[in-house]
Amino acid sequence: MRYLFALPLFACTTGSAFSRVTPQVQVESNPGGVAGERDFSLSLTTWNDLDVLADAIDAGEITATLDSAALVVDPTATGYADGRDSYTATF
């Protein structure tokens, strides 16, 4: 099951570079327990101000939880892609 959202992201403080990005948010789940698939993943992708997203991930400023349990950034699926045309953070 896959859900795709394009959501504006607003920061609580003015002047934050992170408030300039509008990431694509993608949530994937595997309620049927299909072998070889992740149980749950959450990805944020942006095509502008890529360094803002990369810096926020590196600094631990972006976190995700599921049922109060922290999700961990997947380093094998997180980073720049397509010649640095996009940056995806996958939990």
C-alpha positions, 0 to 999 in steps of 0.5 A, spaced: 500 500 500 503 506 498 500 513 499 503 519 496 502 526 499 505 533 497 505 537 503 507 544 504 512 544 510 512 550 515 517 552 520 515 555 527 520 560 526 521 566 521 528 565 517 529 558 517 531 555 511 527 549 512 521 553 511 523 554 504 522 547 501 516 543 499 517 536 500 514 530 497 512 525 502 511 518 501 508 513 506 509 505 504 506 500 508 506 492 507 500 490 511 500 483 508 507 482 510 509 481 503 516 477 503 522 482 501 518 488 502 519 493 508 513 493 513 513 501 513 517 506 510 516 514 510 520 518 505 521 525 504 523 528 497 525 535 495 527 538 488 529 545 491 534 547 497 536 540 497 542 542 502 537 544 507 534 537 507 541 534 507 543 538 513 537 537 517 537 530 516 545 530 518 543 534 524 537 530 526 532 535 525 527 531 522 525 525 526 519 520 524 515 516 529 510 511 528 506 509 534 510 513 539 516 509 536 522 513 533 523 511 526 531 510 524 534 514 517 535 508 512 542 510 510 542 506 504 536 509 501 537 516 504 541 521 500 542 525 493 540 522 487 539 523 479 546 527 479 544 531 485 537 533 482 533 530 488 535 528 495 531 523 499 530 521 506 528 515 508 526 512 514 
